[in-house]
Amino acid sequence: MEEQLWSYIDGTCTPAEEQAITKLIAQDEAYSLKYAELLKLNEEFGTMELDEPSMAFTYNVMESIRTENAMQPLKATINKRIIWGIAAFFIVSILVLLGVAFGSMDWTVRGGNTTFDVKIPQQLDATHVKSFFSGSIVKGFLFFDVVMGLFLFDAYLRRKRDVKQH
């Protein structure tokens, strides 16, 4: 009943429904009382002023949204695992170089002297350098490169799939 009366007051009903509701209001006392009540309520709604937020409020809300959106890309581009991976690579590289350097030093103590002589070879000959790149070291290096390549390729395909899904 209320829904029909509201559509009648708003003028959104069809002409046939309008005639039927007009007859009901004239003949049925419940309809006429409800119609008077809803009409009075509609007039009160018409006299009310709509509250609007101040321009400063709107500006502040928009600025907070803008700063949140601006902070997200920075958060997404800096991945701490990548930084730790790069740091680990350099730390391991430095440790390996120090190990090779200390391993190739001559640590002998001569005679009864208390002096300690550390002799670092001035140059490495070709056979010494070739021994660093033996078959097992090269195979290990290539295995590591293949695994890392597959890992990066998998990450690339997952990112591409996620972009397509969203």
Residue pairs with C-beta under 8 A, 6 or more apart in sequence:
1 30
1 31
1 34
2 34
2 38
4 13
4 17
4 21
5 21
5 31
5 34
5 35
5 38
6 38
7 13
7 17
8 17
8 18
8 21
8 22
8 35
9 35
9 38
9 39
9 42
13 21
21 31
24 31
25 31
25 32
25 35
26 32
100 132
101 120
104 120
104 121
105 118
105 119
105 120
106 117
106 118
106 119
106 120
106 121
107 118
108 117
109 115
109 116
109 117
110 117
